[in-house]
Amino acid sequence: MLQPADPKANYLAHADQIRAAIDRVLASGHYILGTEVENFEKEFSLYQSDGFTIGVANGTEAIELALRALGVKHGDAVATVANTVTATVSAIEQIGARPVFVEIDPVTLTMSPIALADVLAKNPDIRVVVPVHLYGQPADMPAILAAAARIGAKVVEDCAQAHGAAIGGRKVGTFGDFAAFSFYPTKNLGALGDGGAVFTRDGKLAGIVRQLRQYGWRERYVSEIHGRNSRLDELQAAILRVKLKHLDAENATRRRLADRYLARLENAKLRLPKVVTGQTHVFHQFTVRTPKREALREYLLERGIGCGVLYPVPVHRQPAFADAGLLLPETERACAEVLCLPCHPALSTGDVDRVCDEILRWTTT
């Protein structure tokens, strides 16, 4: 069975290095906030080119801590999109802040700068904007930053699906005041468990997040501010250090597979993802669109090809967040049509050809 993601295969590709890293941690006797976390934070900061990385427990808390470090509090408004995993909005709600949903661009499926400008004009009290770099596709950060700046709003980039993606050669995560990364096992840079990081170029803000992730401590056992326990552990940091060395090569493989899909499916009756000129898409998912999504999904599953749906129900239509009066037609249409085909570094060109052959048979019947 082909799968849209395969974290086990990714582990096996680097098993010897990962086992050595795990053994190193076990032998050290230091398992929380030690040298592995410190070194991963330095190495990831270098990967981003410049700035400060703070390892935390998961990607959801990375967003929450970034918002808290920016002073977001109960009742404040935070703008984001609804075609994202619930975690993005849960982080906002966890603080008691109010999510304000912005329509997406129908081509990139990321936050529309035009829609954002309209939302900010109607809601000048919005404190922070949280664009999501979805499926490995960067959001239009220059335009989003310009819109946010007009009302003095801060920006936190949700980079959970976009490790290594770039705009004009500049890595996503380096545009906003903060960036939040998830290292969930299926991500382009995935741990073997939960993990996350906050990234910023501002040393003062980085210091606040470091306090927030561990009880508000600057001095051990003395809480200067109200914090929490949100720490990336030594084992996961050691594993991530191994995987970070292979990230660019694996992203290149994802792009090569995506190019194969784009060429083979050019005449299929599907809406294909668009690679924006000047951007580096890292294809966390290869997502096609069709109004007959469920029929295609069932057809492929019957032939041993698993596909994902990220995400079937937009957040503003989910029971916990439902807003019956809010209309986001592009968001709702995308969520009803998207289908994520297998796309990960363990796949071969032959695997992609097999998927394409079946889709072409389906679209011609």
C-alpha positions as CSV (number, residue, x, y, z in Angstrom):
1,M,0.0,0.0,0.0
2,L,1.4,3.4,-1.0
3,Q,0.9,6.0,1.7
4,P,0.8,9.8,1.4
5,A,3.5,9.9,4.1
6,D,5.8,7.2,5.6
7,P,7.7,8.2,8.7
8,K,8.9,4.7,9.3
9,A,10.6,4.6,5.9
10,N,12.3,7.9,6.7
11,Y,13.5,6.5,10.0
12,L,14.9,3.4,8.3
13,A,16.8,5.6,5.7
14,H,18.8,7.1,8.6
15,A,18.5,4.3,11.2
16,D,22.2,3.9,12.0
17,Q,22.7,7.6,12.6
18,I,19.5,7.9,14.6
19,R,20.4,4.9,16.8
20,A,23.8,6.4,17.5
21,A,22.3,9.7,18.4
22,I,19.8,8.0,20.8
23,D,22.7,5.9,22.4
24,R,24.6,9.2,22.9
25,V,21.7,10.7,24.8
26,L,21.1,7.6,26.9
27,A,24.7,7.4,27.9
28,S,24.8,11.1,28.8
29,G,22.4,10.8,31.7
30,H,21.0,14.2,30.8
31,Y,17.5,14.0,29.2
32,I,15.9,17.5,29.4
33,L,17.2,20.8,28.0
34,G,20.8,19.6,27.7
35,T,23.5,19.9,25.0
36,E,21.4,18.1,22.3
37,V,18.7,20.8,22.5
38,E,21.2,23.5,22.6
39,N,23.0,22.2,19.6
40,F,19.8,21.6,17.6
41,E,18.7,25.1,18.4
42,K,22.0,26.5,17.1
43,E,22.0,24.3,14.0
44,F,18.4,25.1,13.1
45,S,19.1,28.8,13.5
46,L,22.0,28.5,11.1
47,Y,19.7,26.6,8.7
48,Q,17.3,29.5,8.8
49,S,20.4,31.8,8.1
50,D,20.1,34.0,11.2
51,G,18.1,34.2,14.4
52,F,17.2,32.3,17.5
53,T,15.5,28.9,17.9
54,I,13.7,27.8,21.0
55,G,12.8,24.1,21.2
56,V,9.4,23.4,22.6
57,A,7.1,20.4,23.1
58,N,5.1,20.6,19.9
59,G,4.0,22.9,17.1
60,T,0.7,23.9,18.7
61,E,2.5,25.3,21.8
62,A,5.0,26.9,19.5
63,I,2.2,29.1,18.2
64,E,0.8,29.7,21.6
65,L,4.1,30.7,23.2
66,A,4.9,33.1,20.3
67,L,1.5,34.8,20.7
68,R,2.0,35.1,24.5
69,A,5.5,36.5,24.0
70,L,3.9,39.2,21.7
71,G,1.5,40.1,24.6
72,V,-1.7,38.5,23.2
73,K,-4.1,38.1,26.0
74,H,-7.7,37.0,26.7
75,G,-10.2,38.7,24.3
76,D,-7.6,39.9,21.7
77,A,-8.2,39.2,18.1
78,V,-5.9,37.1,15.9
79,A,-6.3,36.7,12.2
80,T,-5.6,33.3,10.5
81,V,-7.1,30.9,7.9
82,A,-9.7,28.2,8.3
83,N,-8.2,25.6,5.9
84,T,-5.6,24.5,8.4
85,V,-5.3,21.8,11.1
86,T,-7.3,22.7,14.2
87,A,-4.1,23.1,16.1
88,T,-3.4,26.5,14.6
89,V,-6.7,27.8,16.0
90,S,-6.5,25.8,19.2
91,A,-3.3,27.7,20.1
92,I,-5.2,31.0,19.7
93,E,-8.1,29.8,21.7
94,Q,-5.8,28.4,24.5
95,I,-4.9,32.0,25.4
96,G,-8.5,33.1,25.3
97,A,-7.9,35.1,22.2
98,R,-10.5,35.4,19.4
99,P,-9.7,33.9,15.9
100,V,-10.7,36.0,12.9
101,F,-10.8,33.9,9.7
102,V,-9.4,35.2,6.5
103,E,-10.3,33.9,3.0
104,I,-7.6,32.1,1.0
105,D,-6.2,32.6,-2.4
106,P,-7.8,30.1,-4.7
107,V,-4.6,29.2,-6.5
108,T,-2.1,28.8,-3.6
109,L,-4.7,28.0,-1.0
110,T,-2.8,30.2,1.5
111,M,-4.0,33.4,3.1
112,S,-5.1,36.0,0.5
113,P,-3.4,39.3,1.1
114,I,-6.3,41.1,-0.5
115,A,-8.8,39.4,1.8
116,L,-6.5,40.1,4.8
117,A,-6.4,43.8,4.0
118,D,-10.2,43.8,4.0
119,V,-10.4,41.9,7.3
120,L,-7.9,44.2,8.9
121,A,-9.7,47.3,7.7
122,K,-12.9,46.0,9.3
123,N,-11.1,44.7,12.5
124,P,-8.4,47.2,13.3
125,D,-8.2,45.7,16.8
126,I,-6.4,42.5,15.4
127,R,-3.2,42.1,17.3
128,V,-1.5,39.4,15.3
129,V,-1.8,37.7,11.9
130,V,-1.0,34.0,11.6
131,P,-0.5,33.0,8.0
132,V,-0.1,29.2,7.3
133,H,2.5,28.0,4.8
134,L,0.3,25.1,3.6
135,Y,1.4,21.9,1.9
136,G,4.9,23.3,1.6
137,Q,3.7,26.3,-0.4
138,P,4.8,29.7,1.1
139,A,2.2,32.3,1.8
140,D,2.7,35.7,0.1
141,M,4.7,37.1,3.1
142,P,5.8,40.4,1.6
143,A,2.1,41.3,0.9
144,I,0.9,39.9,4.2
145,L,3.5,41.9,6.1
146,A,2.6,45.1,4.3
147,A,-1.1,44.6,5.2
148,A,-0.3,43.9,8.8
149,A,2.0,46.9,9.1
150,R,-0.8,49.2,8.1
151,I,-2.5,48.6,11.4
152,G,0.6,47.8,13.5
153,A,-0.3,44.1,13.8
154,K,2.5,41.5,14.4
155,V,3.0,38.4,12.3
156,V,3.6,34.8,13.4
157,E,4.3,32.4,10.6
158,D,2.9,28.8,10.9
159,C,5.7,26.8,9.3
160,A,4.6,23.4,10.4
161,Q,4.4,22.1,6.8
162,A,7.1,24.2,5.2
163,H,10.6,23.4,6.6
164,G,13.0,24.7,4.0
165,A,10.5,26.5,1.8
166,A,11.6,29.9,0.7
167,I,10.6,33.2,-1.1
168,G,13.3,34.7,-3.2
169,G,15.8,32.4,-1.6
170,R,14.8,33.5,1.9
171,K,13.5,30.8,4.2
172,V,10.0,31.0,5.5
173,G,9.9,31.7,9.2
174,T,12.3,34.6,8.8
175,F,9.7,37.2,7.6
176,G,7.5,37.6,10.6
177,D,8.1,38.5,14.2
178,F,7.9,34.8,15.1
179,A,7.7,31.5,13.3
180,A,6.3,28.2,14.7
181,F,7.5,24.9,13.6
182,S,6.1,21.4,14.2
183,F,8.4,18.3,14.1
184,Y,5.5,15.8,14.1
185,P,6.8,12.5,12.6
186,T,5.2,13.1,9.1
187,K,6.6,16.6,8.6
188,N,9.5,17.3,6.2
189,L,11.7,17.6,9.3
190,G,10.0,15.0,11.6
191,A,11.0,13.7,15.0
192,L,10.1,10.2,16.3
193,G,7.4,11.7,18.6
194,D,6.1,15.2,19.3
195,G,8.4,18.3,19.1
196,G,8.3,21.9,18.0
197,A,10.3,25.1,17.9
198,V,9.8,28.8,18.0
199,F,12.0,30.9,15.7
200,T,12.6,34.7,15.8
201,R,15.3,37.1,14.8
202,D,14.7,39.2,17.9
203,G,16.9,38.3,20.8
204,K,14.6,39.9,23.4
205,L,11.6,38.0,22.2
206,A,13.6,34.8,22.1
207,G,14.4,35.4,25.8
208,I,10.7,35.7,26.7
209,V,9.9,32.4,24.9
210,R,12.7,30.7,26.7
211,Q,11.2,31.8,30.0
212,L,7.6,30.9,29.0
213,R,8.6,27.3,27.9
214,Q,9.8,26.5,31.5
215,Y,7.6,28.0,34.2
216,G,8.7,31.6,33.6
217,W,12.2,30.9,35.0
218,R,15.2,32.9,34.2
219,E,16.8,31.7,37.4
220,R,16.0,28.1,38.2
221,Y,13.0,27.6,40.6
222,V,12.2,31.4,40.4
223,S,9.3,32.3,38.1
224,E,9.5,35.9,36.9
225,I,6.4,35.5,34.7
226,H,3.7,33.0,34.3
227,G,5.0,30.2,32.1
228,R,4.4,26.5,31.4
229,N,6.2,23.2,30.8
230,S,6.8,23.0,27.0
231,R,10.2,21.5,26.4
232,L,11.8,19.7,23.5
233,D,13.5,16.7,25.0
234,E,17.0,15.6,24.4
235,L,16.1,12.4,22.5
236,Q,14.0,14.2,20.0
237,A,16.6,17.0,19.6
238,A,19.3,14.4,18.9
239,I,17.1,12.7,16.3
240,L,16.3,16.1,14.7
241,R,20.0,16.9,14.5
242,V,20.4,13.8,12.3
243,K,17.4,14.5,10.1
244,L,18.3,18.2,9.6
245,K,21.4,17.2,7.8
246,H,19.3,15.4,5.2
247,L,16.4,17.9,4.9
248,D,17.5,19.8,1.8
249,A,18.2,16.6,-0.1
250,E,14.9,15.1,0.9
251,N,13.1,18.3,-0.1
252,A,14.8,18.1,-3.5
253,T,13.5,14.6,-3.8
254,R,10.0,15.8,-3.0
255,R,10.3,18.5,-5.7
256,R,11.5,15.9,-8.2
257,L,8.5,13.7,-7.5
258,A,6.2,16.7,-7.7
259,D,7.6,17.6,-11.1
260,R,6.9,14.1,-12.3
261,Y,3.3,14.4,-11.1
262,L,2.9,17.8,-12.7
263,A,4.2,16.5,-16.1
264,R,2.2,13.2,-16.1
265,L,-1.1,14.7,-14.9
266,E,-1.0,17.8,-17.0
267,N,-4.0,16.6,-19.1
268,A,-5.9,14.9,-16.3
269,K,-9.2,16.3,-15.2
270,L,-7.8,17.6,-12.0
271,R,-6.7,21.0,-10.6
272,L,-3.0,20.7,-9.9
273,P,-0.9,22.7,-7.5
274,K,0.9,25.8,-8.8
275,V,4.5,26.5,-8.1
276,V,4.7,30.3,-7.7
277,T,7.6,32.0,-9.6
278,G,10.3,33.0,-7.2
279,Q,9.2,30.6,-4.4
280,T,10.6,27.3,-3.3
281,H,7.8,24.8,-2.7
282,V,8.8,21.8,-0.5
283,F,5.8,19.6,-1.2
284,H,4.9,18.4,2.3
285,Q,1.9,17.3,0.4
286,F,1.1,17.0,-3.3
287,T,-2.5,18.2,-3.4
288,V,-4.8,17.9,-6.3
289,R,-8.4,19.1,-6.5
290,T,-11.6,17.6,-7.9
291,P,-15.3,17.9,-7.1
292,K,-15.3,14.1,-7.3
293,R,-12.7,13.8,-4.5
294,E,-14.3,10.9,-2.6
295,A,-14.9,8.9,-5.8
296,L,-11.2,9.3,-6.7
297,R,-10.0,8.5,-3.2
298,E,-12.0,5.3,-3.1
299,Y,-10.9,4.3,-6.6
300,L,-7.2,4.7,-5.6
301,L,-7.6,3.0,-2.2
302,E,-9.1,-0.1,-3.9
303,R,-5.9,-0.2,-6.0
304,G,-3.5,0.0,-3.0
305,I,-2.9,3.8,-3.1
306,G,-3.6,5.7,0.1
307,C,-4.4,9.4,-0.1
308,G,-4.9,12.0,2.6
309,V,-7.4,14.8,2.9
310,L,-5.9,17.9,4.5
311,Y,-8.3,19.2,5.6
312,P,-11.9,17.9,5.1
313,V,-13.7,20.4,7.3
314,P,-12.6,24.1,7.6
315,V,-12.2,25.2,11.2
316,H,-15.1,27.7,11.1
317,R,-17.4,24.8,10.2
318,Q,-16.2,22.5,13.0
319,P,-18.5,22.1,16.1
320,A,-16.0,23.6,18.5
321,F,-15.4,26.8,16.4
322,A,-18.6,27.0,14.3
323,D,-19.6,30.4,12.9
324,A,-22.7,29.9,10.9
325,G,-22.7,33.5,9.7
326,L,-19.2,33.4,8.3
327,L,-18.9,32.7,4.5
328,L,-15.5,31.7,3.1
329,P,-16.4,30.2,-0.3
330,E,-12.9,29.6,-1.5
331,T,-11.9,27.9,1.7
332,E,-15.0,25.7,1.8
333,R,-14.6,24.8,-1.8
334,A,-10.9,23.8,-1.3
335,C,-11.7,21.7,1.7
336,A,-14.4,19.8,-0.2
337,E,-12.0,19.1,-3.2
338,V,-8.4,18.6,-2.0
339,L,-6.8,15.2,-2.1
340,C,-3.2,14.6,-1.1
341,L,-1.4,12.0,-3.2
342,P,1.6,10.0,-2.0
343,C,4.6,12.3,-1.9
344,H,7.6,11.6,0.3
345,P,11.3,10.8,-0.1
346,A,10.9,7.1,0.2
347,L,8.9,6.9,-3.0
348,S,10.4,6.1,-6.4
349,T,9.6,7.6,-9.8
350,G,7.9,4.2,-10.5
351,D,5.6,4.7,-7.5
352,V,4.6,8.1,-8.8
353,D,4.0,6.7,-12.3
354,R,1.8,4.0,-10.8
355,V,-0.4,6.6,-9.1
356,C,-0.5,8.7,-12.3
357,D,-1.4,5.7,-14.4
358,E,-4.4,5.0,-12.2
359,I,-5.5,8.6,-12.0
360,L,-5.4,8.9,-15.8
361,R,-7.5,5.7,-16.2
362,W,-10.0,7.1,-13.7
363,T,-10.2,10.5,-15.5
364,T,-10.8,8.9,-18.9
365,T,-13.6,6.6,-17.8
